[in-house]
Amino acid sequence: VLCVDTTKQWYQRRVRGVLKALFPTPSAMKLLSCLLTVMLTVPALSELKIVSTPDGKTGPPPCALTCTGVSRYNAGEGWLRSDSEAGKNIDISACGFASEPVVTAVLSGEICPAAYIYERSVEKTKFQVYAAGDATVSQMMNNRCDVYWTATGYTC
């Protein structure tokens, strides 16, 4: 029994040493853990089902697509003044939607307000997002408010 325990302990020390050499920090190990989880989980979650759309029309399941991105605060035209609100035009043409997708967006930066999407602005290639409240364009730019968006729709 002593020999088995010693061999087991030697093996455990050896594995820890190899892992520490490959991943010297806990954050590197966490990153590997996250990557492995994603790599093993994504194939099982690859089916996308769209239950409903604003116009009530659904397409064939193989054509369903979720497309996501980040529009940096200073990308393209940046934040613009629209009437009394700060707004931003978001290009989603790279997604290749065949019709208007369902879009959600949030703002992330130093101090950013909530966001909303003007329903009539959503097209298959673009949409407009607005800062809720009385945020100004300069506040949105100074606070580096990026738009994190997700669009779900059909490509055929």
C-alpha positions as CSV (number, residue, x, y, z in Angstrom):
1,V,0.0,0.0,0.0
2,L,2.8,2.4,0.8
3,C,4.3,1.8,-2.6
4,V,1.0,2.5,-4.4
5,D,0.4,5.7,-2.4
6,T,4.0,6.9,-3.2
7,T,3.5,6.2,-6.9
8,K,0.1,7.9,-6.9
9,Q,1.6,10.9,-5.1
10,W,4.5,11.0,-7.5
11,Y,2.1,11.0,-10.4
12,Q,-0.1,13.8,-8.9
13,R,3.0,15.9,-8.3
14,R,4.2,15.3,-11.9
15,V,0.8,16.3,-13.4
16,R,0.6,19.4,-11.2
17,G,4.2,20.3,-12.4
18,V,3.3,19.9,-16.1
19,L,0.0,21.9,-15.7
20,K,1.9,24.6,-13.8
21,A,4.5,24.8,-16.6
22,L,1.8,25.0,-19.3
23,F,-0.5,27.3,-17.4
24,P,1.6,29.4,-14.9
25,T,-1.3,31.5,-13.7
26,P,-4.8,30.6,-12.4
27,S,-6.3,32.9,-15.1
28,A,-4.5,30.8,-17.8
29,M,-6.0,27.7,-16.4
30,K,-9.5,29.2,-16.2
31,L,-9.1,30.3,-19.9
32,L,-8.3,26.7,-20.9
33,S,-11.2,25.4,-18.8
34,C,-13.6,27.9,-20.6
35,L,-12.2,27.0,-24.0
36,L,-12.6,23.3,-23.4
37,T,-16.1,23.8,-22.1
38,V,-17.1,25.8,-25.2
39,M,-15.5,23.3,-27.6
40,L,-17.3,20.4,-26.0
41,T,-20.6,22.2,-25.5
42,V,-21.1,24.1,-28.8
43,P,-21.6,21.1,-31.1
44,A,-24.4,19.9,-28.8
45,L,-26.0,23.4,-28.8
46,S,-25.7,24.1,-32.5
47,E,-29.4,23.8,-33.2
48,L,-31.2,27.1,-33.3
49,K,-35.0,27.4,-33.2
50,I,-36.8,30.6,-33.7
51,V,-40.2,30.4,-32.2
52,S,-41.6,33.7,-33.4
53,T,-40.7,36.9,-35.3
54,P,-42.2,40.4,-35.3
55,D,-43.9,39.9,-38.7
56,G,-45.1,36.4,-37.6
57,K,-43.3,34.6,-40.4
58,T,-40.8,31.9,-39.7
59,G,-38.4,30.3,-42.1
60,P,-36.8,26.8,-42.5
61,P,-34.7,25.7,-39.4
62,P,-31.5,25.2,-41.4
63,C,-31.7,28.9,-42.4
64,A,-31.9,30.2,-38.8
65,L,-28.9,32.3,-37.7
66,T,-27.7,34.2,-34.7
67,C,-25.2,36.9,-35.6
68,T,-23.5,39.0,-32.9
69,G,-21.0,41.8,-32.8
70,V,-19.7,45.0,-31.1
71,S,-19.9,48.4,-32.6
72,R,-17.2,50.5,-30.9
73,Y,-18.2,53.9,-29.7
74,N,-16.1,55.6,-32.4
75,A,-16.6,53.1,-35.2
76,G,-18.2,54.3,-38.5
77,E,-20.1,57.5,-37.9
78,G,-19.9,57.1,-34.2
79,W,-22.7,58.4,-32.0
80,L,-25.0,60.9,-33.7
81,R,-27.7,63.3,-32.6
82,S,-31.2,62.2,-33.7
83,D,-33.9,64.6,-32.6
84,S,-33.2,64.9,-28.9
85,E,-31.4,61.6,-28.5
86,A,-28.0,60.1,-29.0
87,G,-28.2,57.3,-31.6
88,K,-26.0,55.0,-33.6
89,N,-26.4,53.3,-36.9
90,I,-25.3,49.6,-36.8
91,D,-24.3,47.8,-40.0
92,I,-25.3,44.0,-39.9
93,S,-25.0,43.4,-43.6
94,A,-22.2,40.8,-43.0
95,C,-24.8,38.5,-41.3
96,G,-26.5,37.9,-44.6
97,F,-30.1,38.0,-43.4
98,A,-32.9,37.5,-46.0
99,S,-35.4,39.4,-43.9
100,E,-35.5,41.6,-40.8
101,P,-34.0,39.9,-37.8
102,V,-34.9,40.2,-34.1
103,V,-32.3,42.5,-32.6
104,T,-31.2,43.1,-29.0
105,A,-28.5,45.5,-27.9
106,V,-26.9,46.7,-24.7
107,L,-24.3,49.4,-24.1
108,S,-21.0,48.9,-22.3
109,G,-18.5,51.5,-21.3
110,E,-17.5,53.7,-18.3
111,I,-21.0,55.1,-17.5
112,C,-23.6,54.2,-20.2
113,P,-27.3,54.4,-20.1
114,A,-29.8,51.7,-21.1
115,A,-30.3,51.3,-24.9
116,Y,-33.3,50.7,-27.0
117,I,-33.9,49.9,-30.7
118,Y,-36.4,51.8,-32.7
119,E,-38.5,49.0,-34.1
120,R,-39.0,50.6,-37.5
121,S,-35.3,51.1,-38.0
122,V,-34.5,47.3,-38.1
123,E,-33.7,46.2,-41.6
124,K,-32.0,43.1,-42.9
125,T,-28.7,45.0,-43.3
126,K,-28.8,47.6,-40.4
127,F,-30.6,49.0,-37.4
128,Q,-30.4,52.0,-35.1
129,V,-29.8,52.0,-31.4
130,Y,-30.6,54.9,-29.1
131,A,-29.4,55.8,-25.6
132,A,-32.3,56.0,-23.2
133,G,-32.8,59.1,-21.2
134,D,-31.1,62.4,-21.9
135,A,-27.6,61.2,-22.8
136,T,-25.7,63.4,-25.2
137,V,-23.5,62.4,-28.0
138,S,-20.4,63.8,-26.2
139,Q,-21.3,61.7,-23.1
140,M,-21.6,58.6,-25.2
141,M,-18.2,59.3,-26.8
142,N,-16.4,60.4,-23.6
143,N,-17.7,57.3,-21.7
144,R,-16.8,55.0,-24.6
145,C,-20.2,53.5,-24.9
146,D,-19.9,50.5,-27.2
147,V,-23.0,48.7,-28.6
148,Y,-23.0,44.9,-28.0
149,W,-25.7,43.5,-30.3
150,T,-27.2,40.2,-31.3
151,A,-29.5,39.6,-34.3
152,T,-31.4,36.4,-34.9
153,G,-33.2,35.7,-38.2
154,Y,-33.1,33.8,-41.4
155,T,-30.6,33.7,-44.2
156,C,-32.9,32.1,-46.7
